[in-house]
Amino acid sequence: MYELNEILVYGSSGVCKLVDIRKEKFAGSPTMYYILSPVFSGQSTLYVPIENTALSSKLR
């Protein structure tokens, strides 16, 4: 598990900062998410579900 303020690379989104880890409910039941802020594009926020291995495995 990653920690807050870590710098990560996420897929094709590039270098991101982990700004929060929290439970969100977008569709269905609440799920834990890594909340990422791309370092070179401050206008977007990425929500990566922790339990979805296909998506969370793109973090390095």
PDB file of N, CA, C and O in Angstrom, chain B, residues numbered from 101:
ATOM      1  N   MET B 101       0.840  -1.169   0.000  1.00  0.00           N
ATOM      2  CA  MET B 101       0.000   0.000   0.000  1.00  0.00           C
ATOM      3  C   MET B 101       0.894   1.243   0.000  1.00  0.00           C
ATOM      4  O   MET B 101       1.928   1.291   0.667  1.00  0.00           O
ATOM      5  N   TYR B 102       0.472   2.221  -0.750  1.00  0.00           N
ATOM      6  CA  TYR B 102       1.236   3.459  -0.861  1.00  0.00           C
ATOM      7  C   TYR B 102       0.850   4.425   0.257  1.00  0.00           C
ATOM      8  O   TYR B 102      -0.189   4.264   0.896  1.00  0.00           O
ATOM      9  N   GLU B 103       1.692   5.423   0.485  1.00  0.00           N
ATOM     10  CA  GLU B 103       1.468   6.406   1.538  1.00  0.00           C
ATOM     11  C   GLU B 103       1.228   7.785   0.935  1.00  0.00           C
ATOM     12  O   GLU B 103       1.656   8.069  -0.184  1.00  0.00           O
ATOM     13  N   LEU B 104       0.540   8.637   1.689  1.00  0.00           N
ATOM     14  CA  LEU B 104       0.252   9.994   1.242  1.00  0.00           C
ATOM     15  C   LEU B 104       1.535  10.730   0.865  1.00  0.00           C
ATOM     16  O   LEU B 104       2.591  10.539   1.467  1.00  0.00           O
ATOM     17  N   ASN B 105       1.403  11.573  -0.150  1.00  0.00           N
ATOM     18  CA  ASN B 105       2.487  12.429  -0.655  1.00  0.00           C
ATOM     19  C   ASN B 105       3.575  11.680  -1.406  1.00  0.00           C
ATOM     20  O   ASN B 105       4.592  12.276  -1.763  1.00  0.00           O
ATOM     21  N   GLU B 106       3.387  10.385  -1.653  1.00  0.00           N
ATOM     22  CA  GLU B 106       4.355   9.655  -2.479  1.00  0.00           C
ATOM     23  C   GLU B 106       4.216  10.108  -3.925  1.00  0.00           C
ATOM     24  O   GLU B 106       3.128  10.465  -4.377  1.00  0.00           O
ATOM     25  N   ILE B 107       5.323  10.088  -4.636  1.00  0.00           N
ATOM     26  CA  ILE B 107       5.339  10.399  -6.058  1.00  0.00           C
ATOM     27  C   ILE B 107       5.347   9.057  -6.794  1.00  0.00           C
ATOM     28  O   ILE B 107       6.203   8.204  -6.562  1.00  0.00           O
ATOM     29  N   LEU B 108       4.360   8.898  -7.696  1.00  0.00           N
ATOM     30  CA  LEU B 108       4.164   7.635  -8.416  1.00  0.00           C
ATOM     31  C   LEU B 108       4.047   7.906  -9.904  1.00  0.00           C
ATOM     32  O   LEU B 108       3.829   9.040 -10.329  1.00  0.00           O
ATOM     33  N   VAL B 109       4.192   6.861 -10.681  1.00  0.00           N
ATOM     34  CA  VAL B 109       3.899   6.912 -12.116  1.00  0.00           C
ATOM     35  C   VAL B 109       2.667   6.055 -12.324  1.00  0.00           C
ATOM     36  O   VAL B 109       2.614   4.906 -11.886  1.00  0.00           O
ATOM     37  N   TYR B 110       1.661   6.631 -13.006  1.00  0.00           N
ATOM     38  CA  TYR B 110       0.428   5.887 -13.248  1.00  0.00           C
ATOM     39  C   TYR B 110       0.160   5.787 -14.741  1.00  0.00           C
ATOM     40  O   TYR B 110      -0.211   6.768 -15.385  1.00  0.00           O
ATOM     41  N   GLY B 111       0.353   4.585 -15.287  1.00  0.00           N
ATOM     42  CA  GLY B 111       0.057   4.310 -16.692  1.00  0.00           C
ATOM     43  C   GLY B 111       0.558   5.405 -17.620  1.00  0.00           C
ATOM     44  O   GLY B 111       1.704   5.842 -17.521  1.00  0.00           O
ATOM     45  N   SER B 112      -0.320   5.847 -18.532  1.00  0.00           N
ATOM     46  CA  SER B 112       0.053   6.897 -19.483  1.00  0.00           C
ATOM     47  C   SER B 112      -0.189   8.296 -18.922  1.00  0.00           C
ATOM     48  O   SER B 112       0.077   9.285 -19.604  1.00  0.00           O
ATOM     49  N   SER B 113      -0.688   8.394 -17.693  1.00  0.00           N
ATOM     50  CA  SER B 113      -0.928   9.704 -17.070  1.00  0.00           C
ATOM     51  C   SER B 113       0.359  10.340 -16.578  1.00  0.00           C
ATOM     52  O   SER B 113       0.406  11.550 -16.353  1.00  0.00           O
ATOM     53  N   GLY B 114       1.392   9.549 -16.409  1.00  0.00           N
ATOM     54  CA  GLY B 114       2.696  10.072 -16.026  1.00  0.00           C
ATOM     55  C   GLY B 114       2.890  10.192 -14.528  1.00  0.00           C
ATOM     56  O   GLY B 114       2.311   9.434 -13.749  1.00  0.00           O
ATOM     57  N   VAL B 115       3.708  11.150 -14.135  1.00  0.00           N
ATOM     58  CA  VAL B 115       4.102  11.337 -12.745  1.00  0.00           C
ATOM     59  C   VAL B 115       2.946  11.979 -11.969  1.00  0.00           C
ATOM     60  O   VAL B 115       2.399  13.003 -12.379  1.00  0.00           O
ATOM     61  N   CYS B 116       2.588  11.358 -10.842  1.00  0.00           N
ATOM     62  CA  CYS B 116       1.475  11.840 -10.023  1.00  0.00           C
ATOM     63  C   CYS B 116       1.877  11.842  -8.555  1.00  0.00           C
ATOM     64  O   CYS B 116       2.765  11.101  -8.131  1.00  0.00           O
ATOM     65  N   LYS B 117       1.202  12.690  -7.794  1.00  0.00           N
ATOM     66  CA  LYS B 117       1.383  12.735  -6.347  1.00  0.00           C
ATOM     67  C   LYS B 117       0.138  12.129  -5.703  1.00  0.00           C
ATOM     68  O   LYS B 117      -0.985  12.475  -6.072  1.00  0.00           O
ATOM     69  N   LEU B 118       0.335  11.236  -4.752  1.00  0.00           N
ATOM     70  CA  LEU B 118      -0.770  10.623  -4.025  1.00  0.00           C
ATOM     71  C   LEU B 118      -1.238  11.618  -2.967  1.00  0.00           C
ATOM     72  O   LEU B 118      -0.554  11.831  -1.966  1.00  0.00           O
ATOM     73  N   VAL B 119      -2.401  12.226  -3.187  1.00  0.00           N
ATOM     74  CA  VAL B 119      -2.868  13.294  -2.312  1.00  0.00           C
ATOM     75  C   VAL B 119      -3.872  12.824  -1.259  1.00  0.00           C
ATOM     76  O   VAL B 119      -4.087  13.513  -0.261  1.00  0.00           O
ATOM     77  N   ASP B 120      -4.490  11.654  -1.472  1.00  0.00           N
ATOM     78  CA  ASP B 120      -5.454  11.157  -0.491  1.00  0.00           C
ATOM     79  C   ASP B 120      -5.738   9.686  -0.749  1.00  0.00           C
ATOM     80  O   ASP B 120      -5.554   9.185  -1.858  1.00  0.00           O
ATOM     81  N   ILE B 121      -6.188   9.007   0.298  1.00  0.00           N
ATOM     82  CA  ILE B 121      -6.677   7.631   0.208  1.00  0.00           C
ATOM     83  C   ILE B 121      -7.992   7.649   0.965  1.00  0.00           C
ATOM     84  O   ILE B 121      -8.009   7.847   2.179  1.00  0.00           O
ATOM     85  N   ARG B 122      -9.099   7.443   0.252  1.00  0.00           N
ATOM     86  CA  ARG B 122     -10.395   7.542   0.917  1.00  0.00           C
ATOM     87  C   ARG B 122     -11.461   6.704   0.227  1.00  0.00           C
ATOM     88  O   ARG B 122     -11.295   6.245  -0.903  1.00  0.00           O
ATOM     89  N   LYS B 123     -12.551   6.525   0.944  1.00  0.00           N
ATOM     90  CA  LYS B 123     -13.685   5.757   0.445  1.00  0.00           C
ATOM     91  C   LYS B 123     -14.626   6.700  -0.289  1.00  0.00           C
ATOM     92  O   LYS B 123     -15.018   7.735   0.250  1.00  0.00           O
ATOM     93  N   GLU B 124     -14.990   6.344  -1.520  1.00  0.00           N
ATOM     94  CA  GLU B 124     -15.918   7.115  -2.342  1.00  0.00           C
ATOM     95  C   GLU B 124     -16.996   6.180  -2.882  1.00  0.00           C
ATOM     96  O   GLU B 124     -16.765   4.982  -3.048  1.00  0.00           O
ATOM     97  N   LYS B 125     -18.160   6.732  -3.152  1.00  0.00           N
ATOM     98  CA  LYS B 125     -19.255   5.950  -3.741  1.00  0.00           C
ATOM     99  C   LYS B 125     -19.651   6.620  -5.055  1.00  0.00           C
ATOM    100  O   LYS B 125     -20.374   7.616  -5.058  1.00  0.00           O
ATOM    101  N   PHE B 126     -19.173   6.069  -6.170  1.00  0.00           N
ATOM    102  CA  PHE B 126     -19.506   6.603  -7.483  1.00  0.00           C
ATOM    103  C   PHE B 126     -20.652   5.829  -8.119  1.00  0.00           C
ATOM    104  O   PHE B 126     -21.597   6.431  -8.629  1.00  0.00           O
ATOM    105  N   ALA B 127     -20.583   4.533  -8.096  1.00  0.00           N
ATOM    106  CA  ALA B 127     -21.634   3.684  -8.652  1.00  0.00           C
ATOM    107  C   ALA B 127     -21.647   2.396  -7.836  1.00  0.00           C
ATOM    108  O   ALA B 127     -20.681   1.633  -7.844  1.00  0.00           O
ATOM    109  N   GLY B 128     -22.737   2.167  -7.141  1.00  0.00           N
ATOM    110  CA  GLY B 128     -22.801   0.964  -6.319  1.00  0.00           C
ATOM    111  C   GLY B 128     -22.302   1.208  -4.921  1.00  0.00           C
ATOM    112  O   GLY B 128     -22.574   2.249  -4.322  1.00  0.00           O
ATOM    113  N   SER B 129     -21.575   0.250  -4.404  1.00  0.00           N
ATOM    114  CA  SER B 129     -21.122   0.321  -3.013  1.00  0.00           C
ATOM    115  C   SER B 129     -19.851   1.163  -2.886  1.00  0.00           C
ATOM    116  O   SER B 129     -19.102   1.297  -3.853  1.00  0.00           O
ATOM    117  N   PRO B 130     -19.601   1.732  -1.703  1.00  0.00           N
ATOM    118  CA  PRO B 130     -18.391   2.517  -1.482  1.00  0.00           C
ATOM    119  C   PRO B 130     -17.127   1.675  -1.658  1.00  0.00           C
ATOM    120  O   PRO B 130     -17.090   0.506  -1.277  1.00  0.00           O
ATOM    121  N   THR B 131     -16.102   2.280  -2.236  1.00  0.00           N
ATOM    122  CA  THR B 131     -14.835   1.617  -2.519  1.00  0.00           C
ATOM    123  C   THR B 131     -13.689   2.537  -2.111  1.00  0.00           C
ATOM    124  O   THR B 131     -13.806   3.759  -2.202  1.00  0.00           O
ATOM    125  N   MET B 132     -12.584   1.950  -1.665  1.00  0.00           N
ATOM    126  CA  MET B 132     -11.389   2.724  -1.327  1.00  0.00           C
ATOM    127  C   MET B 132     -10.640   3.091  -2.607  1.00  0.00           C
ATOM    128  O   MET B 132     -10.477   2.268  -3.507  1.00  0.00           O
ATOM    129  N   TYR B 133     -10.186   4.354  -2.667  1.00  0.00           N
ATOM    130  CA  TYR B 133      -9.494   4.869  -3.840  1.00  0.00           C
ATOM    131  C   TYR B 133      -8.193   5.543  -3.452  1.00  0.00           C
ATOM    132  O   TYR B 133      -8.079   6.142  -2.383  1.00  0.00           O
ATOM    133  N   TYR B 134      -7.195   5.434  -4.356  1.00  0.00           N
ATOM    134  CA  TYR B 134      -6.029   6.297  -4.311  1.00  0.00           C
ATOM    135  C   TYR B 134      -6.435   7.539  -5.108  1.00  0.00           C
ATOM    136  O   TYR B 134      -6.920   7.417  -6.232  1.00  0.00           O
ATOM    137  N   ILE B 135      -6.244   8.717  -4.545  1.00  0.00           N
ATOM    138  CA  ILE B 135      -6.549   9.958  -5.237  1.00  0.00           C
ATOM    139  C   ILE B 135      -5.216  10.561  -5.683  1.00  0.00           C
ATOM    140  O   ILE B 135      -4.375  10.918  -4.858  1.00  0.00           O
ATOM    141  N   LEU B 136      -5.041  10.666  -6.996  1.00  0.00           N
ATOM    142  CA  LEU B 136      -3.780  11.115  -7.574  1.00  0.00           C
ATOM    143  C   LEU B 136      -3.930  12.466  -8.245  1.00  0.00           C
ATOM    144  O   LEU B 136      -4.958  12.757  -8.858  1.00  0.00           O
ATOM    145  N   SER B 137      -2.914  13.276  -8.127  1.00  0.00           N
ATOM    146  CA  SER B 137      -2.862  14.566  -8.807  1.00  0.00           C
ATOM    147  C   SER B 137      -1.646  14.557  -9.731  1.00  0.00           C
ATOM    148  O   SER B 137      -0.512  14.502  -9.254  1.00  0.00           O
ATOM    149  N   PRO B 138      -1.866  14.609 -11.057  1.00  0.00           N
ATOM    150  CA  PRO B 138      -0.730  14.630 -11.975  1.00  0.00           C
ATOM    151  C   PRO B 138       0.160  15.844 -11.715  1.00  0.00           C
ATOM    152  O   PRO B 138      -0.335  16.963 -11.581  1.00  0.00           O
ATOM    153  N   VAL B 139       1.446  15.627 -11.645  1.00  0.00           N
ATOM    154  CA  VAL B 139       2.402  16.675 -11.307  1.00  0.00           C
ATOM    155  C   VAL B 139       2.468  17.743 -12.400  1.00  0.00           C
ATOM    156  O   VAL B 139       2.569  18.930 -12.091  1.00  0.00           O
ATOM    157  N   PHE B 140       2.415  17.347 -13.652  1.00  0.00           N
ATOM    158  CA  PHE B 140       2.592  18.293 -14.753  1.00  0.00           C
ATOM    159  C   PHE B 140       1.280  18.799 -15.331  1.00  0.00           C
ATOM    160  O   PHE B 140       1.286  19.521 -16.328  1.00  0.00           O
ATOM    161  N   SER B 141       0.153  18.434 -14.723  1.00  0.00           N
ATOM    162  CA  SER B 141      -1.161  18.901 -15.160  1.00  0.00           C
ATOM    163  C   SER B 141      -2.038  19.041 -13.927  1.00  0.00           C
ATOM    164  O   SER B 141      -2.672  18.074 -13.504  1.00  0.00           O
ATOM    165  N   GLY B 142      -2.079  20.219 -13.354  1.00  0.00           N
ATOM    166  CA  GLY B 142      -2.812  20.433 -12.120  1.00  0.00           C
ATOM    167  C   GLY B 142      -4.311  20.527 -12.282  1.00  0.00           C
ATOM    168  O   GLY B 142      -5.009  20.834 -11.315  1.00  0.00           O
ATOM    169  N   GLN B 143      -4.835  20.271 -13.480  1.00  0.00           N
ATOM    170  CA  GLN B 143      -6.255  20.445 -13.718  1.00  0.00           C
ATOM    171  C   GLN B 143      -7.058  19.161 -13.647  1.00  0.00           C
ATOM    172  O   GLN B 143      -8.266  19.189 -13.883  1.00  0.00           O
ATOM    173  N   SER B 144      -6.442  18.052 -13.335  1.00  0.00           N
ATOM    174  CA  SER B 144      -7.187  16.801 -13.282  1.00  0.00           C
ATOM    175  C   SER B 144      -6.887  16.062 -11.982  1.00  0.00           C
ATOM    176  O   SER B 144      -5.871  16.290 -11.325  1.00  0.00           O
ATOM    177  N   THR B 145      -7.807  15.175 -11.640  1.00  0.00           N
ATOM    178  CA  THR B 145      -7.655  14.314 -10.476  1.00  0.00           C
ATOM    179  C   THR B 145      -7.984  12.898 -10.918  1.00  0.00           C
ATOM    180  O   THR B 145      -8.980  12.672 -11.605  1.00  0.00           O
ATOM    181  N   LEU B 146      -7.153  11.950 -10.527  1.00  0.00           N
ATOM    182  CA  LEU B 146      -7.360  10.553 -10.903  1.00  0.00           C
ATOM    183  C   LEU B 146      -7.798   9.753  -9.677  1.00  0.00           C
ATOM    184  O   LEU B 146      -7.207   9.876  -8.604  1.00  0.00           O
ATOM    185  N   TYR B 147      -8.817   8.950  -9.842  1.00  0.00           N
ATOM    186  CA  TYR B 147      -9.317   8.075  -8.783  1.00  0.00           C
ATOM    187  C   TYR B 147      -9.016   6.644  -9.199  1.00  0.00           C
ATOM    188  O   TYR B 147      -9.565   6.155 -10.186  1.00  0.00           O
ATOM    189  N   VAL B 148      -8.150   5.973  -8.456  1.00  0.00           N
ATOM    190  CA  VAL B 148      -7.741   4.602  -8.778  1.00  0.00           C
ATOM    191  C   VAL B 148      -8.264   3.685  -7.677  1.00  0.00           C
ATOM    192  O   VAL B 148      -7.818   3.774  -6.533  1.00  0.00           O
ATOM    193  N   PRO B 149      -9.216   2.794  -8.018  1.00  0.00           N
ATOM    194  CA  PRO B 149      -9.733   1.881  -6.994  1.00  0.00           C
ATOM    195  C   PRO B 149      -8.652   0.913  -6.520  1.00  0.00           C
ATOM    196  O   PRO B 149      -8.015   0.235  -7.326  1.00  0.00           O
ATOM    197  N   ILE B 150      -8.456   0.857  -5.216  1.00  0.00           N
ATOM    198  CA  ILE B 150      -7.395   0.045  -4.634  1.00  0.00           C
ATOM    199  C   ILE B 150      -7.617  -1.439  -4.902  1.00  0.00           C
ATOM    200  O   ILE B 150      -6.661  -2.165  -5.171  1.00  0.00           O
ATOM    201  N   GLU B 151      -8.860  -1.899  -4.833  1.00  0.00           N
ATOM    202  CA  GLU B 151      -9.156  -3.327  -4.982  1.00  0.00           C
ATOM    203  C   GLU B 151      -9.173  -3.802  -6.432  1.00  0.00           C
ATOM    204  O   GLU B 151      -9.211  -5.009  -6.674  1.00  0.00           O
ATOM    205  N   ASN B 152      -9.147  -2.900  -7.391  1.00  0.00           N
ATOM    206  CA  ASN B 152      -9.136  -3.271  -8.800  1.00  0.00           C
ATOM    207  C   ASN B 152      -7.686  -3.473  -9.231  1.00  0.00           C
ATOM    208  O   ASN B 152      -6.980  -2.509  -9.528  1.00  0.00           O
ATOM    209  N   THR B 153      -7.251  -4.717  -9.263  1.00  0.00           N
ATOM    210  CA  THR B 153      -5.837  -5.012  -9.553  1.00  0.00           C
ATOM    211  C   THR B 153      -5.435  -4.613 -10.970  1.00  0.00           C
ATOM    212  O   THR B 153      -4.271  -4.292 -11.208  1.00  0.00           O
ATOM    213  N   ALA B 154      -6.376  -4.628 -11.917  1.00  0.00           N
ATOM    214  CA  ALA B 154      -6.041  -4.232 -13.288  1.00  0.00           C
ATOM    215  C   ALA B 154      -5.631  -2.753 -13.335  1.00  0.00           C
ATOM    216  O   ALA B 154      -4.741  -2.383 -14.100  1.00  0.00           O
ATOM    217  N   LEU B 155      -6.269  -1.919 -12.529  1.00  0.00           N
ATOM    218  CA  LEU B 155      -5.941  -0.496 -12.514  1.00  0.00           C
ATOM    219  C   LEU B 155      -4.826  -0.169 -11.520  1.00  0.00           C
ATOM    220  O   LEU B 155      -3.907   0.582 -11.847  1.00  0.00           O
ATOM    221  N   SER B 156      -4.899  -0.714 -10.339  1.00  0.00           N
ATOM    222  CA  SER B 156      -3.882  -0.398  -9.321  1.00  0.00           C
ATOM    223  C   SER B 156      -2.504  -0.969  -9.681  1.00  0.00           C
ATOM    224  O   SER B 156      -1.487  -0.491  -9.179  1.00  0.00           O
ATOM    225  N   SER B 157      -2.467  -1.984 -10.545  1.00  0.00           N
ATOM    226  CA  SER B 157      -1.170  -2.539 -10.958  1.00  0.00           C
ATOM    227  C   SER B 157      -0.429  -1.607 -11.902  1.00  0.00           C
ATOM    228  O   SER B 157       0.752  -1.825 -12.176  1.00  0.00           O
ATOM    229  N   LYS B 158      -1.099  -0.566 -12.408  1.00  0.00           N
ATOM    230  CA  LYS B 158      -0.440   0.408 -13.274  1.00  0.00           C
ATOM    231  C   LYS B 158       0.348   1.446 -12.485  1.00  0.00           C
ATOM    232  O   LYS B 158       1.047   2.273 -13.071  1.00  0.00           O
ATOM    233  N   LEU B 159       0.241   1.408 -11.160  1.00  0.00           N
ATOM    234  CA  LEU B 159       0.998   2.313 -10.289  1.00  0.00           C
ATOM    235  C   LEU B 159       2.401   1.762 -10.061  1.00  0.00           C
ATOM    236  O   LEU B 159       2.573   0.574  -9.788  1.00  0.00           O
ATOM    237  N   ARG B 160       3.396   2.624 -10.175  1.00  0.00           N
ATOM    238  CA  ARG B 160       4.757   2.243  -9.850  1.00  0.00           C
ATOM    239  C   ARG B 160       5.466   3.403  -9.200  1.00  0.00           C
ATOM    240  O   ARG B 160       6.639   3.290  -8.844  1.00  0.00           O
TER     241      ARG B 160
END
